[in-house]
């Protein structure tokens, strides 16, 4: 199998950035897509370019910790494809700068307030660009680092057929703060672990809307993997991810119908071939609690392809 065929056929992915960054729009709780594997963490000079595909289909109504009748929620489905291109550059083992440019395609099914009919809308647009810097000088071996950045209000938040919490962009400038650590579980068994936390907070509301604060925490482990004669290396991994989102604020916010806590189990696989890396995972909810009635997804999917230089 040629390198080109392998790369095209591989399950995409590798965590992007030298740092975890925060969510874009609110309805899907998509900040969870920004916690990924230890491969995102800095430790070498040079750069990386990547292409990421994320998918979430929210089609189940939840109230509290239980499924609720679909009739209790005017919204019926929020299905989102997220395509992101970006890159990061490490000026040294201690400093890294990263940028993400997302494009979202969203399908929204809801109940028309005037007729009571169920209607669907489709909209695609640029999302909120994120820029962040990572400093890994907290420890001599660069195994611990801090992240600081901004989410910019570049995403469309004015599409007439979407509510503010389902718009592709939030319209707000948000601060991004994070911390991470990585280490060895067993050198002999080639087992490693990592932990990371990321927090997002809007600086101010925009046109009567302020997204709730968003916290995502991940704990993961991975086996350094087995190599093959053709240079391919497989790295299986497993993550436990906790997400907490506060209630939205402002006159256009819906505090009674926003905010949640959620715990996800995400098995994944990384494929390495020279300067190319591919990663894929499926995140499955094992605990979730939603305020009011909200749409939840049975699974969240991530695929990323990257190349280091």
Residue pairs with C-beta under 8 A, 6 or more apart in sequence:
1 230
3 273
3 274
3 276
6 232
6 273
7 273
7 276
7 278
7 305
10 271
10 273
10 278
10 305
11 269
11 271
11 278
11 279
11 280
11 303
12 51
12 52
12 53
12 278
12 279
12 280
12 303
12 304
12 305
13 36
13 52
13 268
13 270
13 277
13 278
13 279
13 280
13 281
13 302
13 303
13 304
13 305
13 306
14 36
14 37
14 39
14 40
14 50
14 270
14 277
14 278
14 279
14 304
14 305
14 306
15 36
15 37
15 39
15 40
15 279
15 304
16 36
16 40
16 48
16 50
16 52
16 84
16 86
16 87
16 88
16 98
16 100
16 304
16 306
17 40
17 86
17 88
17 96
17 98
17 100
17 132
17 134
18 40
18 41
18 42
18 88
18 90
18 96
18 97
18 98
18 134
19 40
19 41
19 42
19 88
19 96
19 98
19 132
19 133
19 134
19 145
19 147
19 149
19 178
19 180
20 34
20 35
20 36
20 40
20 147
20 178
20 180
20 196
20 197
20 198
20 216
20 218
21 34
21 98
21 100
21 130
21 132
21 147
21 149
21 151
21 176
21 178
21 198
22 31
22 34
22 130
22 151
22 174
22 176
22 198
22 199
22 200
22 214
22 216
23 29
23 30
23 31
23 32
23 33
23 34
23 151
23 200
23 214
24 30
24 82
24 102
24 104
24 127
24 128
24 151
24 155
24 168
24 169
24 170
25 104
25 127
25 128
25 155
25 165
25 166
25 167
25 168
25 169
25 170
25 211
26 164
26 165
26 166
26 170
26 211
26 212
26 245
26 248
26 258
27 58
27 78
27 163
27 165
27 166
27 295
28 56
28 58
28 78
28 80
28 297
29 214
29 243
29 245
29 260
29 262
30 54
30 56
30 80
30 82
31 198
31 200
31 214
31 216
31 243
31 245
32 216
32 241
32 243
32 262
32 264
32 283
32 300
33 54
33 82
33 300
33 302
34 198
34 216
35 196
35 198
35 216
35 217
35 218
35 239
35 241
36 218
36 279
36 281
36 302
36 304
37 194
37 220
37 222
37 237
37 239
37 268
37 270
37 279
38 182
38 192
38 194
38 220
38 222
39 270
39 277
39 279
41 136
41 145
41 180
41 182
41 194
41 196
42 90
42 93
42 94
42 95
42 96
42 134
42 136
42 142
42 145
43 93
43 136
43 142
44 90
44 93
45 90
45 91
45 92
45 93
46 89
46 90
46 308
46 309
47 87
47 88
47 89
47 90
47 308
47 309
48 87
48 88
48 89
48 306
48 307
48 308
48 309
49 85
49 86
49 87
49 306
49 307
49 309
50 84
50 85
50 86
50 87
50 304
50 305
50 306
50 307
51 83
51 84
51 85
51 304
51 305
51 306
52 82
52 83
52 84
52 85
52 86
52 302
52 303
52 304
52 305
53 81
53 82
53 83
53 84
53 302
53 303
53 304
54 80
54 81
54 82
54 84
54 300
54 301
54 302
54 303
55 80
55 81
55 82
55 300
55 301
56 79
56 80
56 297
56 300
56 301
57 77
57 78
57 79
57 80
57 297
57 298
58 77
58 78
58 79
58 295
58 296
58 297
59 76
59 77
59 79
59 295
59 297
59 298
60 67
60 295
60 296
60 297
60 298
61 67
61 68
61 69
61 70
61 72
61 73
61 293
61 294
61 295
61 296
62 68
62 288
62 290
62 293
62 294
62 295
62 296
63 72
63 290
63 292
63 293
63 294
64 289
64 290
65 287
65 288
65 289
65 290
68 293
70 76
72 293
73 293
73 294
73 295
74 110
74 111
74 113
75 108
75 109
75 110
75 111
75 166
75 295
76 109
76 110
76 111
76 118
76 295
77 107
77 108
77 109
77 120
77 295
78 106
78 107
78 108
78 109
78 166
78 295
79 106
79 107
80 104
80 105
80 106
80 107
81 104
81 105
81 106
82 102
82 103
82 104
82 127
83 102
83 103
83 104
83 105
84 100
84 101
84 102
84 103
84 127
85 101
86 98
86 99
86 100
86 101
87 98
87 99
88 96
88 97
88 98
88 99
89 96
89 97
89 98
90 96
91 97
93 136
93 142
94 135
94 136
94 137
94 142
95 133
95 134
95 135
95 136
96 133
96 134
96 136
97 131
97 132
97 133
97 134
98 130
98 131
98 132
98 133
98 134
98 149
99 129
99 130
99 131
100 129
100 130
101 126
101 129
102 126
102 127
102 128
102 129
102 155
103 124
103 125
103 126
103 127
104 124
104 125
104 127
104 155
104 168
105 122
105 123
105 124
106 122
106 123
106 124
106 162
106 166
106 168
107 120
107 121
107 122
108 120
108 121
108 122
108 123
108 161
108 162
108 166
109 118
109 119
109 120
109 121
110 118
110 119
110 120
110 121
111 117
111 118
111 119
112 118
112 119
121 159
121 161
121 162
123 156
123 159
123 161
123 162
123 168
124 168
125 155
125 156
125 159
125 168
125 169
126 154
126 155
126 156
126 168
126 169
127 154
127 155
127 168
127 169
128 151
128 152
128 153
128 154
128 155
128 169
128 170
128 174
129 151
129 152
129 154
130 149
130 150
130 151
130 152
130 176
131 149
131 150
131 152
132 147
132 148
132 149
132 150
132 176
132 178
133 147
133 148
133 149
134 145
134 146
134 147
135 145
135 146
136 142
136 143
136 144
136 145
136 146
137 145
138 144
138 145
138 146
143 181
143 182
143 183
144 179
144 180
144 181
145 179
145 180
145 181
146 177
146 178
146 179
147 176
147 177
147 178
147 179
147 180
147 198
148 175
148 176
148 177
148 178
149 175
149 176
150 173
150 174
150 175
150 176
151 170
151 172
151 173
151 174
151 175
151 176
151 200
152 173
153 169
153 170
153 171
153 172
153 173
153 206
154 169
155 167
155 168
155 169
155 170
155 171
156 167
156 168
156 169
157 164
157 167
157 168
157 169
157 170
157 171
157 206
157 207
157 209
158 167
159 167
159 168
162 168
163 254
164 171
164 209
164 248
164 252
164 253
165 211
165 248
165 253
165 254
165 258
170 202
170 206
170 209
170 211
171 206
171 207
171 209
172 202
172 203
172 204
172 205
172 206
172 209
172 210
172 211
173 202
173 203
173 204
174 200
174 201
174 202
174 203
174 211
175 200
175 201
175 203
176 198
176 199
176 200
177 198
177 199
177 200
178 196
178 197
178 198
178 199
179 196
179 197
180 194
180 195
180 196
180 197
181 194
181 195
181 196
182 192
182 193
182 194
182 195
183 192
183 193
183 194
184 191
184 192
184 193
185 191
185 192
185 193
185 221
189 223
190 223
190 224
190 225
191 221
191 222
191 223
191 224
192 221
192 222
192 224
193 219
193 220
193 221
193 222
194 218
194 219
194 220
194 221
194 222
195 217
195 218
195 219
195 220
196 217
196 218
197 215
197 216
197 217
197 218
198 215
198 216
198 217
199 213
199 214
199 215
200 213
200 214
200 215
201 213
201 214
202 210
202 211
202 213
204 210
205 249
205 250
207 252
208 250
208 251
208 252
208 253
209 248
209 249
209 250
209 251
209 252
209 253
210 248
210 249
210 250
210 253
211 248
212 245
212 246
212 247
212 248
212 249
212 258
212 259
213 245
213 246
214 243
214 244
214 245
214 246
215 243
215 244
215 245
216 241
216 242
216 243
216 244
217 241
217 242
217 243
218 239
218 240
218 241
218 242
219 239
219 240
219 241
220 237
220 238
220 239
220 240
221 237
221 238
222 235
222 236
222 237
222 238
222 270
223 235
223 236
223 237
224 235
225 233
225 234
225 235
225 236
225 270
225 272
226 233
226 234
227 233
228 234
231 273
231 274
232 271
232 272
232 273
233 271
233 272
233 273
234 269
234 270
234 271
234 272
235 269
235 270
235 271
235 272
236 267
236 268
236 269
236 270
237 267
237 268
237 269
237 270
237 281
238 265
238 266
238 267
238 268
239 264
239 265
239 266
239 268
239 281
239 283
240 263
240 264
240 265
240 266
241 263
241 264
241 265
241 266
241 283
242 261
242 262
242 263
242 264
243 260
243 261
243 262
243 263
243 264
244 260
244 261
244 262
245 258
245 259
245 260
245 261
246 259
247 253
247 255
247 256
247 258
247 259
247 291
248 254
248 255
248 258
248 259
249 255
254 292
255 291
256 291
256 292
257 291
257 292
257 293
257 294
258 291
258 292
258 294
259 290
259 291
260 288
260 289
260 290
260 291
260 294
261 287
261 288
261 289
262 285
262 287
262 288
262 289
263 285
263 286
263 287
263 288
264 283
264 284
264 285
264 286
264 300
265 283
265 284
265 286
266 281
266 282
266 283
266 284
267 281
267 282
268 279
268 280
268 281
268 282
268 302
269 279
269 280
269 281
270 277
270 278
270 279
271 277
271 278
271 279
272 278
275 307
275 308
275 309
276 305
276 306
276 307
277 305
277 306
277 307
277 308
278 304
278 305
278 306
279 302
279 303
279 304
280 301
280 302
280 303
280 304
281 301
281 302
282 299
282 300
282 301
282 302
283 299
283 300
283 301
283 302
284 298
284 299
285 296
285 297
285 298
285 299
288 296
290 296
